[in-house]
Amino acid sequence: MIQWHESEEGSTESSCQIEWTELDGNPDCYQHLGIKPTATRDEIKRAYWKLAARLHPDHQPSDLRHAAEARMKELNAAYALLRYPQRRAIHDAKLSDKIRV
């Protein structure tokens, strides 16, 4: 799972820190949203809302709600990183560092 943690001082983009908790060794937000790294802001938004509407826990049978909640947390974290250009640049830099290693 990818988690975004805001600093205690506030939620400005410059004070945010990224903490990675990997799911199956994959911290790639683009894959969590099912989009390419070249996606535009509108494509990112559309992909998020499409998945959120389809996978929302309230739309799932009771036996699948727990898994749906976990998936929604991943989607929310991925969207929180990719929707802002500065956060996205940090994500892309960290991702390219992981690929090079």
ChimeraX attribute file (.defattr): number of C-alpha atoms within 10 A of each C-alpha:
attribute: neighborCount
match mode: 1-to-1
recipient: residues
	/A:1	20
	/A:2	22
	/A:3	20
	/A:4	19
	/A:5	14
	/A:6	16
	/A:7	14
	/A:8	8
	/A:9	8
	/A:10	10
	/A:11	11
	/A:12	9
	/A:13	13
	/A:14	11
	/A:15	12
	/A:16	16
	/A:17	14
	/A:18	16
	/A:19	11
	/A:20	13
	/A:21	13
	/A:22	12
	/A:23	11
	/A:24	7
	/A:25	8
	/A:26	14
	/A:27	20
	/A:28	19
	/A:29	25
	/A:30	21
	/A:31	12
	/A:32	21
	/A:33	23
	/A:34	13
	/A:35	15
	/A:36	12
	/A:37	14
	/A:38	9
	/A:39	13
	/A:40	13
	/A:41	13
	/A:42	10
	/A:43	13
	/A:44	22
	/A:45	15
	/A:46	13
	/A:47	19
	/A:48	22
	/A:49	15
	/A:50	12
	/A:51	16
	/A:52	17
	/A:53	12
	/A:54	13
	/A:55	18
	/A:56	14
	/A:57	19
	/A:58	12
	/A:59	12
	/A:60	15
	/A:61	10
	/A:62	10
	/A:63	8
	/A:64	11
	/A:65	16
	/A:66	13
	/A:67	12
	/A:68	21
	/A:69	16
	/A:70	13
	/A:71	19
	/A:72	19
	/A:73	14
	/A:74	20
	/A:75	25
	/A:76	18
	/A:77	18
	/A:78	26
	/A:79	22
	/A:80	15
	/A:81	23
	/A:82	24
	/A:83	16
	/A:84	12
	/A:85	12
	/A:86	13
	/A:87	19
	/A:88	18
	/A:89	13
	/A:90	15
	/A:91	20
	/A:92	18
	/A:93	12
	/A:94	14
	/A:95	15
	/A:96	11
	/A:97	10
	/A:98	10
	/A:99	8
	/A:100	6
	/A:101	5
